[in-house]
Amino acid sequence: MLENITVSPSPHISRPLSTRRVMIDVIIGLVPAVAAAGYYFRVYALILIPTCVISAVATEWLCNLIRKKPNSLGDFSAVVTGIILALSLPPGLPAWAAVIGSCFSIAIGKMVFGGLGANIFNPAMVGRTFLTACFGMLMTSWMVPATVDSTMPKIALTEAGTKTIVDARTQATPLALSKQAIKSKSEAKVVNEQFEATLTGGIGGCLGETSALALLIGGIYLLIRRTINFHIPLAVLASAFVFAAIAYLIDSNAYMSPLVHLTSGGMLLCVFFIATDPVTAPLTKKGMWIFGIGVGAITMLIRIVGEYPEGIMCAVLLMNAVTPLIDRFCKLVPAGGKPNA
Amino acid sequence: MNNELQTKAKFSFPGGTHPPGSKELTRESKIQQGPAGKQVAIMLSQHIGAVCKPLVEKKDQVQAGQKIGDCDAFVSAPVHSPVNGKVKEISLQSHAVLGRIPAVIIEAETENNPPKQPCSAKFTNDFNDNSYSAEQIRTRIRQAGIVGMGGAGFPTSVKVEPNPKAPKETMIVNGCECEPYITCDYRIMLEWTNQIVAGVKLARKAAGCSEVFIGIEDNKPAAIEVMNTALKTSANSDGIKVVPVKTKYPQGGERQLIKAILKKDVPTGGIPPMIGVLVLNVATTAAIAEAVVTDWPLTHRVVTVTGEGIVNPGNYYVPIGTSVAELIEFCGGLREEAVRVILGGPMMGIAIADLTTPTTKTTGAVTVLTEKQIGGAKFAGIQTPCIRCGRCLEACPEHLNPTKIAHAVKNNLLDVAESYYISACMECGCCSYVCPANIELTGYIKTGKILLARQKKKIPQ
């Protein structure tokens, strides 16, 4: 019996919560958004999401093989990256482009840094940026949801896989309309009327970001499970709201209402699932506030002043880049104050 | 305010965590007479401070209660024999923290060696400390070799010594017992209530404190109640108050207890006297009462032998110096599944491989765990990468950045670890406990502290 006695540093017990469980919680949180994507974009969702997940997982497996590292698929982080990337892509994107994006996400966004926990930028956003840079046209064509377009193919798997984006009916997203309104200094009201559609999701946009409600449900689940802290979501939403409100107060004809800003585009997907990615966000509460305010401010700057309709992807990546700086700046003070040297 | 006793707590500290209490194994088990101590090994250092010099030689005859090691240094505490017997040898013995240190091995006489009984029956509710002067109490505390019995083992005589530069106004008696599994303090609060109250009064007098708070976690309503009742009817107990505190680990850390009760922070790197506070464990106050009133030194203590890996868990009155092996054998031995023997509880206790390790004045528990309690992944030592989730920062009661410190140590960047206040860590284990990646954060931090101490030549290589 004595030969069974082992030693290790204290503590000798641990909370039954693993990294895998954290990732599974994120996946559960994504379920409503995935379901909404399936409902609105039908077969396109059915193709894009599994394509991204499978290619992300395969890439991670291959990278580990090449680097002669132990298999790390068990933590499910590649699955999370795959789903988030798929949800941030235009529904009509061809599957081959999604595969390229997933491979880039995992290989260049994560594995070259050393795998989970070592990456500087959110892998899904790295992949999406790459796709935007390579296939600008494909990445900015927004298809009309099935609830609006009854001609959307329902079963034609092979057809949809090869279908070019020109075949499907496309539609300007609320953010694109908002951009036009800013340029023409009028008609912002038209976008504001789409508020309800941005909530439920019956509107053009990325696969997973059209239904604000589904994202909200998932986000609340993550908050309840304490998988994410409220600091970053709250900071992003609050700062975005403030900037949008300022613009709206200046000229309500040119700028759309701040509420529509919060429910449209990638805002909620980003707020709950991308900006809160712990690996690339600051560690301290104070840092999280700064990070969140930065994301909100840069997003609004791009949406209102910049050339692009949507800027949250750039905002997250930019703030990812300064996260190490934020962490250094927001050093915790011990409970008893700084020791006298 | 209603007259009903408040056992629900309002006070706590920020941070911390909630490991399962697991106290049900021994909570209802009354303090029983432990093993007789056929052979005891009295460590010459059972405290923080100077190591004692042996006062006996090989083959000397010793009496129970006889002083067998002492030192003139201010920060030190003498050691005594718990039994009548003969000195077998003075040799190095395994110590959970200090490695191997000298100990006096005493073989007990088989005859004429009645086991010592607890002295709680000698104390009644109307104990009055008037017959003892503060000076007298302090001398007896020193002579009896009393040290902090909650685990740290700081000599109590040093703690209660008045310091004109920093007068101690408040005394906090620590009855939290936040560490999972351990119930020795709980049992003595229930069974030795009057002795503890007497000890509290004596300690208050010795240290010159005006107000006293007895902090007890609110998962021990019975202890809160009996202590309250005893105080209410006891003479000269004005200014002594029982304060229920929230059940949260590490509520029994002295800095956390002070924060919860007084809302004050002890300066980082400082000690409670700096803000005029003295913290004593309930077991220490009981030892003070015994030492002052019956003039008997600290030779026995209550040890909780517990855990799913032990056959008969319970609370036992044990001669200090009894080996862990003898204790375990007395409790029916180890179960088949036992994989870890811990001196102390599962959060801060030290795992030992050598079961001949003797118990000391600070050994409040021996916990034996099976793989099930440790958890499969943790037992296998599977650590996954840090995902910077920040749970360790939230749990750290000292508001440190455990992951940053641990990874600095891992990469041998001790200056970085120092800049993140590694020395402010009290090694409570919250960070490792909550880590989803099973990283031994506390282990790395402990290692870093040792490496730093070596670098500064405070301890040899």
Chai-1 contact restraints between the chains, C-beta under 6 A:
chainA,res_idxA,chainB,res_idxB,connection_type,confidence,min_distance_angstrom,max_distance_angstrom,comment,restraint_id
A,M1,B,L334,contact,1.0,0.0,6.0,A-B,restraint_1
A,N4,B,V339,contact,1.0,0.0,6.0,A-B,restraint_2
A,I5,B,V341,contact,1.0,0.0,6.0,A-B,restraint_3
A,T6,B,V339,contact,1.0,0.0,6.0,A-B,restraint_4
A,T6,B,R340,contact,1.0,0.0,6.0,A-B,restraint_5
A,V7,B,A351,contact,1.0,0.0,6.0,A-B,restraint_6
A,V7,B,A353,contact,1.0,0.0,6.0,A-B,restraint_7
A,S8,B,A351,contact,1.0,0.0,6.0,A-B,restraint_8
A,P9,B,E440,contact,1.0,0.0,6.0,A-B,restraint_9
A,P9,B,G443,contact,1.0,0.0,6.0,A-B,restraint_10
A,S10,B,M348,contact,1.0,0.0,6.0,A-B,restraint_11
A,S10,B,G349,contact,1.0,0.0,6.0,A-B,restraint_12
A,S10,B,G429,contact,1.0,0.0,6.0,A-B,restraint_13
A,P11,B,P346,contact,1.0,0.0,6.0,A-B,restraint_14
A,P11,B,M347,contact,1.0,0.0,6.0,A-B,restraint_15
A,P11,B,G429,contact,1.0,0.0,6.0,A-B,restraint_16
A,P11,B,S432,contact,1.0,0.0,6.0,A-B,restraint_17
A,P11,B,Y433,contact,1.0,0.0,6.0,A-B,restraint_18
A,H12,B,R340,contact,1.0,0.0,6.0,A-B,restraint_19
A,H12,B,I342,contact,1.0,0.0,6.0,A-B,restraint_20
A,H12,B,P346,contact,1.0,0.0,6.0,A-B,restraint_21
A,H12,B,L369,contact,1.0,0.0,6.0,A-B,restraint_22
A,H12,B,I374,contact,1.0,0.0,6.0,A-B,restraint_23
A,I13,B,P346,contact,1.0,0.0,6.0,A-B,restraint_24
A,I13,B,Q373,contact,1.0,0.0,6.0,A-B,restraint_25
A,S14,B,G375,contact,1.0,0.0,6.0,A-B,restraint_26
A,S14,B,K378,contact,1.0,0.0,6.0,A-B,restraint_27
A,S14,B,Y433,contact,1.0,0.0,6.0,A-B,restraint_28
A,R15,B,Y433,contact,1.0,0.0,6.0,A-B,restraint_29
A,R15,B,V434,contact,1.0,0.0,6.0,A-B,restraint_30
A,L17,B,P436,contact,1.0,0.0,6.0,A-B,restraint_31
A,S18,B,P436,contact,1.0,0.0,6.0,A-B,restraint_32
A,T19,B,T384,contact,1.0,0.0,6.0,A-B,restraint_33
A,T19,B,I387,contact,1.0,0.0,6.0,A-B,restraint_34
A,T19,B,P436,contact,1.0,0.0,6.0,A-B,restraint_35
A,T19,B,A437,contact,1.0,0.0,6.0,A-B,restraint_36
A,V22,B,P436,contact,1.0,0.0,6.0,A-B,restraint_37
A,L116,B,P385,contact,1.0,0.0,6.0,A-B,restraint_38
A,G117,B,P385,contact,1.0,0.0,6.0,A-B,restraint_39
A,G117,B,C386,contact,1.0,0.0,6.0,A-B,restraint_40
A,G117,B,I387,contact,1.0,0.0,6.0,A-B,restraint_41
A,P278,B,I387,contact,1.0,0.0,6.0,A-B,restraint_42
A,P278,B,R388,contact,1.0,0.0,6.0,A-B,restraint_43
A,P278,B,C389,contact,1.0,0.0,6.0,A-B,restraint_44
A,V279,B,I387,contact,1.0,0.0,6.0,A-B,restraint_45
A,V279,B,R388,contact,1.0,0.0,6.0,A-B,restraint_46
A,L283,B,R388,contact,1.0,0.0,6.0,A-B,restraint_47
A,L283,B,G390,contact,1.0,0.0,6.0,A-B,restraint_48
A,L283,B,L393,contact,1.0,0.0,6.0,A-B,restraint_49
A,L332,B,H399,contact,1.0,0.0,6.0,A-B,restraint_50
A,L332,B,N401,contact,1.0,0.0,6.0,A-B,restraint_51
A,P334,B,T268,contact,1.0,0.0,6.0,A-B,restraint_52
A,P334,B,E398,contact,1.0,0.0,6.0,A-B,restraint_53
A,P334,B,H399,contact,1.0,0.0,6.0,A-B,restraint_54
A,P334,B,Y421,contact,1.0,0.0,6.0,A-B,restraint_55
A,P334,B,A424,contact,1.0,0.0,6.0,A-B,restraint_56
A,A335,B,D265,contact,1.0,0.0,6.0,A-B,restraint_57
A,A335,B,E398,contact,1.0,0.0,6.0,A-B,restraint_58
A,A335,B,H399,contact,1.0,0.0,6.0,A-B,restraint_59
A,G336,B,D265,contact,1.0,0.0,6.0,A-B,restraint_60
A,G336,B,V266,contact,1.0,0.0,6.0,A-B,restraint_61
A,G336,B,P267,contact,1.0,0.0,6.0,A-B,restraint_62
A,G336,B,T268,contact,1.0,0.0,6.0,A-B,restraint_63
A,G337,B,P267,contact,1.0,0.0,6.0,A-B,restraint_64
A,G337,B,T268,contact,1.0,0.0,6.0,A-B,restraint_65
A,P339,B,T268,contact,1.0,0.0,6.0,A-B,restraint_66
A,P339,B,G269,contact,1.0,0.0,6.0,A-B,restraint_67
